[in-house]
């Protein structure tokens, strides 16, 4: 766990002092009215939250330390119900929607709440978090946790949160996903980098998930560099499947600075020379990324390409050498099209290498059409020539269907924009789509008639 910076700790200490000096707290301790504590919450929690999300954005590895700091009684339990939700959702789960390993941080957070002098009011806001947390936990873990308490009223409350319906996988899944949806816009992800291989063995997928989240969310990741470099240089990790999987992510998405990138480059090329199956492993990884919401940008491709020593001959370099030409010259250039055809013909059509190439080219098409304004539909007419060329190069049914899907989405945007059936724009679009869709085998005559058929609006009775 990474220690909390002094500036964050000082900020929290000032808030704690403000809480203890608050007239609202004094009034609440005197009258014990829920409304007064609620007023204290509304005054203080936004200040804690500002620090929390500042840490989450810029120093995410310090979140565990920040949360533990807030367990202190001087914060009067403020913000703990929200923290409990973050902590439950951060835990890594398996295909059965159970925690992969015991969640000590969840235990510590819930224990802090249970021992709070303000538990009676805090418990009104933690029921769902505990229910989901217990649902994801094993019976043994829950029993051991409950055995740490003697208070009968407290025990009864906790036991009531262990819902029988969460013994069923489907209900457990629904409950978890519904709970997670409430937090989907919030940044609470963190991780702990391992120092031993035994730790890496159990945490590697959690680390991968965290790193990919940081990439997708677009946060500043400079604070991670020190830990990433320690990970890269750890010889007890080197060459293991877990190490290789994380190295792939770092190499594609993270800029470690001039010196750090040189270290990374050395490790990547050492792996290329010492691991016979690295080509296959890398293309499996690449396939998963290209099929995911994260995807790969030209910048990511070029970042990885710069790490590759061209003196090492392998399929990884061949692929990235080709993609570098695509990014610098453009996939519409005839020379590039021929280079793609040559690469593609070197492998079987359904090979993982070719599948990655198809996905990469398709990502270009998808981005282009998604950003093409309806007014620029004549550009689509020209682009269709390029689509046709690549359909011919790849000769792959799935690729054809994917291209058809993005074109059809764009055509429907056009029909929604240009509604005058006698107008020039509509007629041009209709004529081109009918001809091109028939030529490419995207639709039959009857289907095209349906596509351009006017939908009558239902009369309001």
Secondary structure, DSSP 8 states (H G I E B T S, - for coil): -----HHHHHHHHHHHHHHHT-HHHHHHHHH--HHHHHHHHHHHHHHHHHHHHHHHHH-GGGHHHHHHHHTSGGGTTTTHHHHHHHHHHHS-B-TTSSBSS--HHHHHHHHHHHTSTTHHHHGGG-HHHHHHHHHHS-HHHHHHHHTT---HHHHHHHHHTS-GGGGSHHHHHHHHHHHHHTTTT---------SSHHHHHHHHHHHHHHHHHHHHHT---GGGHHHHHHHHH-TTTTTSHHHHHHHHHHHHH---HHHHHHHHHHHHHHHHHH-TTHHHHHHHHHHHHHTSSS---HHHHHHHHHHS-TTS-SHHHHHHHHHHHHHHH-TTSHHHHHHHHHHHHTS-TTSHHHHHHHHHHHHHHHHHHHT--GGGHHHHHHHHHHHHHHHHHH--HHHHHHHHHHHHHHHHHHHHH---TTSHHHHHHHHHHHHHHHHHTS--HHHHHHHT---------
